Amino acid sequence: MTWQQTAGNEALELDTIHQAQQLIEPYIVHTPVLSNPILNQLTGASLWFKCENLQRTGAFKFRGACHALLQLTKSQRQAGVYTVSSGNHGAALACAGQILNVPVTVAVPDNAPASKKANIARYGAHIVEISPGMAAREEAIARFQQLHPASSFIPPYNHPHIIAGQGTAALELVKEVADLDTLITPVGGGGLLSGSAMVAHSQSIRMCAAEPELANDAWMSMQRGAIQPAHPPSSICDGLLTNLGGHTFDVIQRYVDEIICVSDSQVVAAMQLIWHELKLVVEPSSATVLAAVLKHSEQFKGQRIGLILSGGNVDLTRLPWSVDRLEHS
């Protein structure tokens, strides 16, 4: 049986997130939590930003990728692993593979930002370019399974080991900041959200997610009670342009209270605020969480809110983004 078959049958429980934290501790960055009086005044809430943009490879994804590789047997490590990623998961897996001496191949959509492709390449992974969209991803996975049956597929989000690893960011946050009322993460495939939701539920913290209006399949899935297909790529939040998975959707249905959709122009405005006030470089996907609070400031007024800044891998060739340009495009 392959890694994904055996591990995928294991129950995902809160204990697995605590165990993942202990396992990956020697390899991860314990990222800081920041607050800012100007942003607090602007929103009327106390905001606590978990800065996963300062994680290894510039995104929370390193947590799950590292945890997944640490589950492999010696023979599985020697055979290597492969994945499909728009950038952040691929870079995380490549970096973890370099550290743990595991060969990594990453299939990358050809429209992925150049900065994210470069981030994968710097860690020595073999890159294969594919067309955008879920059909091309599934075709690439099937082809690699046929050509390299001994290799293990490490999915970007839809796996208990990945979810448990991603949940460690929220675990660190709630240990550091007491009495949070609400926790907000972005949602794409749902790995970060589902892991965070398990942590939030254990602490009786309201769990929200932020999602682009132009890629709101998670919101639609929650409304209809079944996973809905992702839209064709159209949002600037390139890290969130993917479907939920069975593992992630199951947790999200149980533990997520609300998914808030935000426009690209709202994301850009929030991203600029984070850059200016926190002095942090974050990518559009990360800024969705602040955009959600700004959009519904009355709802969040007076609350203590934890926000996970998921990544900071910005393609500088696409700057400057302009709110006016987006609104009139």
C-alpha positions in Angstrom: 0.0 0.0 0.0 1.2 3.5 -0.7 1.7 6.3 1.8 -1.4 8.1 0.9 -3.5 4.9 1.2 -2.3 3.9 4.6 -2.1 7.4 6.1 -5.3 8.6 4.6 -7.3 6.0 6.6 -6.1 7.5 9.9 -8.6 9.6 11.9 -7.8 13.2 12.1 -8.1 14.3 15.7 -6.9 17.3 17.7 -4.2 15.1 19.3 -2.6 14.6 15.9 -2.1 18.4 15.7 -0.3 18.4 19.0 1.8 15.4 17.9 2.6 17.2 14.6 3.8 20.2 16.6 6.3 18.1 18.5 7.5 16.3 15.4 8.1 19.4 13.2 9.4 21.7 16.0 13.1 21.2 15.1 12.5 22.2 11.5 10.0 25.1 11.5 10.2 28.8 12.4 8.1 29.7 15.4 6.6 32.7 13.7 5.9 35.9 15.6 2.4 37.3 16.5 2.0 41.0 15.9 -0.5 43.6 16.8 -0.8 47.2 15.6 -2.6 50.2 17.3 -3.5 51.8 14.0 -5.2 48.7 12.5 -6.9 48.1 15.9 -8.3 51.6 15.8 -9.3 51.3 12.2 -11.3 48.1 12.7 -12.5 48.7 16.3 -11.1 45.3 17.2 -7.9 43.9 18.8 -6.1 42.1 15.9 -3.4 39.5 16.4 -1.5 38.6 13.2 0.2 35.2 13.1 3.0 35.9 10.6 3.3 32.7 8.5 4.7 34.9 5.7 7.9 34.6 7.8 7.8 30.8 7.9 10.4 28.8 5.9 9.8 29.3 2.2 7.5 32.2 3.0 4.3 30.4 3.8 2.5 28.2 6.3 2.7 25.3 3.8 6.1 24.2 5.1 4.4 22.9 8.3 2.2 20.4 6.5 4.9 19.4 3.9 7.5 18.7 6.6 5.0 16.7 8.7 4.0 14.6 5.7 7.6 13.8 4.8 8.4 12.8 8.4 5.8 10.1 8.1 7.6 8.3 5.2 9.5 5.1 5.7 13.2 5.0 4.7 12.3 3.2 1.4 9.6 5.8 0.6 12.0 8.7 1.2 14.5 7.1 -1.2 11.9 6.6 -3.9 11.0 10.3 -3.7 7.8 12.3 -3.8 5.8 14.4 -6.2 3.0 17.0 -6.0 1.0 19.5 -7.9 1.2 23.1 -6.7 0.7 26.7 -7.8 3.8 27.6 -5.8 3.7 27.6 -2.0 3.1 23.9 -1.3 5.7 23.0 -4.0 8.3 25.3 -2.5 7.5 23.9 1.0 7.8 20.3 -0.1 11.0 21.1 -2.0 12.6 22.7 1.0 11.5 19.9 3.4 12.8 17.4 0.8 16.1 19.1 0.7 16.4 19.1 4.5 15.3 15.4 4.9 17.1 14.2 1.8 13.9 13.2 -0.2 13.8 13.8 -4.0 10.9 16.0 -5.0 9.1 16.6 -8.3 6.6 19.4 -8.6 4.0 19.9 -11.4 3.4 23.7 -11.6 0.7 25.5 -13.6 2.4 27.5 -16.3 0.5 30.7 -15.2 1.9 30.5 -11.6 3.8 33.7 -10.5 7.4 33.6 -11.5 8.4 34.3 -7.9 6.7 31.1 -6.7 8.3 29.0 -9.5 11.7 30.4 -8.5 11.0 29.6 -4.9 10.5 25.9 -5.8 13.6 25.8 -8.0 15.9 27.2 -5.4 15.4 24.1 -3.2 16.4 21.7 -6.0 13.1 20.2 -6.9 12.4 19.0 -10.4 9.7 21.2 -12.0 7.2 20.1 -14.7 5.0 22.8 -16.1 1.3 21.9 -16.8 -1.8 23.8 -17.8 -3.9 25.6 -15.2 -7.0 24.0 -13.7 -8.0 20.9 -11.8 -8.3 18.7 -14.9 -4.6 19.3 -15.8 -3.6 18.6 -12.2 -5.4 15.3 -12.1 -3.9 14.3 -15.4 -0.4 15.1 -14.2 -0.9 13.1 -11.0 -2.2 10.1 -12.9 0.7 10.3 -15.4 3.3 10.4 -12.7 1.7 7.5 -10.8 2.0 5.4 -13.9 5.6 6.4 -14.7 6.9 6.3 -11.1 4.7 3.9 -9.1 7.2 3.7 -6.2 7.0 7.4 -5.6 4.6 9.0 -3.1 2.1 11.7 -3.9 2.0 14.4 -1.3 -1.2 16.4 -1.8 -1.2 20.2 -1.1 -4.0 20.1 1.4 -6.4 17.1 1.3 -4.7 14.7 3.7 -4.8 14.2 7.5 -1.0 14.6 7.9 -1.1 17.9 5.9 -4.1 19.2 7.8 -2.4 18.4 11.1 0.8 20.1 10.1 -1.1 23.3 9.0 -3.1 23.3 12.2 0.1 23.9 14.2 0.1 27.6 13.2 -3.2 28.1 15.0 -2.1 26.0 17.9 0.9 28.3 18.4 -1.3 31.4 18.1 -3.9 30.3 20.7 -1.1 29.4 23.1 0.5 32.8 22.7 -2.7 35.0 22.7 -5.3 34.2 25.3 -9.1 34.7 25.1 -9.5 35.1 21.3 -13.1 35.5 20.2 -12.6 34.7 16.5 -9.9 33.1 14.4 -9.8 33.9 10.6 -7.7 32.2 7.9 -7.9 32.3 4.1 -9.5 29.3 2.4 -8.4 27.7 -0.9 -8.1 23.9 -0.6 -8.9 24.1 3.1 -5.9 22.6 4.7 -5.0 25.6 6.9 -8.7 26.3 7.6 -9.6 22.8 8.6 -6.6 22.4 10.9 -7.2 25.8 12.4 -10.9 25.1 12.8 -10.1 22.0 15.0 -7.9 24.1 17.2 -10.5 26.9 17.4 -13.3 24.5 18.2 -11.3 23.0 21.1 -11.0 26.5 22.6 -14.6 27.6 21.9 -13.3 30.2 19.4 -15.5 31.3 16.5 -13.9 30.1 13.2 -14.2 32.2 10.1 -12.6 32.0 6.7 -11.9 34.6 4.0 -12.3 33.8 0.3 -12.1 35.8 -2.9 -15.5 36.6 -4.5 -14.0 35.5 -7.8 -13.1 32.1 -6.4 -15.9 31.5 -3.8 -16.3 27.7 -4.3 -15.8 27.1 -0.5 -18.6 29.5 0.3 -20.9 27.8 -2.3 -19.9 24.4 -1.0 -21.0 25.4 2.5 -24.3 26.8 1.2 -25.1 23.6 -0.9 -23.7 21.0 1.5 -21.4 19.5 -1.1 -18.1 20.3 -2.7 -18.5 22.7 -5.6 -16.0 23.0 -8.4 -13.5 25.8 -8.4 -14.0 28.7 -10.8 -11.5 29.2 -13.7 -8.6 31.2 -12.4 -9.5 34.9 -12.2 -8.7 36.3 -8.8 -5.3 37.9 -7.9 -5.3 35.5 -4.9 -3.5 32.8 -6.8 -2.9 30.7 -3.7 -6.6 30.2 -3.2 -7.7 29.0 -6.7 -8.4 25.4 -6.0 -11.1 23.0 -4.8 -11.8 21.8 -1.3 -11.1 18.2 -0.6 -13.1 15.5 1.1 -11.0 15.6 4.3 -10.9 19.4 4.5 -14.6 19.8 3.7 -15.7 17.4 6.4 -13.9 19.4 9.1 -15.0 22.7 7.6 -18.7 21.7 7.6 -18.4 20.7 11.3 -16.3 23.5 12.7 -16.4 26.6 10.5 -18.9 29.2 11.4 -18.7 31.6 8.4 -17.0 32.1 5.1 -16.7 35.8 4.1 -16.2 36.6 0.5 -14.1 39.7 -0.4 -13.4 41.5 -3.7 -9.9 41.8 -5.3 -10.0 45.5 -4.7 -10.7 44.9 -1.0 -7.8 42.5 -0.9 -5.4 45.0 -2.4 -6.5 47.7 0.0 -6.0 45.3 3.0 -2.6 44.2 1.6 -1.4 47.8 1.3 -2.5 48.4 4.9 -0.5 45.4 6.1 2.5 46.5 4.1 2.3 50.1 5.5 1.3 49.5 9.1 2.8 46.1 10.0 5.8 46.6 7.6 5.3 43.1 6.3 5.3 41.8 2.8 2.2 39.5 2.3 0.7 38.1 -0.8 -2.9 38.8 -1.8 -4.2 35.5 -0.4 -2.9 36.5 3.0 -4.6 39.8 2.9 -8.1 38.3 2.6 -8.3 37.9 6.4 -7.9 41.6 7.1 -10.1 42.4 4.1 -12.8 40.3 5.8 -12.6 42.2 9.0 -12.7 45.6 7.3 -15.7 44.5 5.2 -17.7 43.5 8.3 -16.1 45.8 10.9 -19.4 46.2 12.8 -19.6 42.4 13.2 -16.1 42.2 14.6 -16.1 45.4 16.7 -14.8 45.0 20.2 -13.5 41.4 19.6 -10.1 39.8 20.0 -9.4 38.4 16.6 -6.6 36.1 15.5 -5.6 36.3 11.8 -3.2 34.0 10.1 -1.2 35.7 7.4 -0.7 32.7 5.2 2.2 33.7 3.0 4.5 36.4 1.6 5.6 35.2 -1.8 4.7 38.2 -4.0 5.5 38.3 -7.7 7.2 41.8 -7.8 6.7 41.9 -11.6 3.0 42.3 -11.0 3.4 45.4 -8.8 2.1 48.0 -8.2 -1.4 46.8 -7.9 -3.9 49.6 -7.9 -7.3 49.5 -6.3 -8.5 52.1 -8.9 -7.1 50.0 -11.7 -8.9 46.8 -10.5 -12.2 48.6 -10.0 -12.2 50.0 -13.5 -10.8 47.0 -15.3 
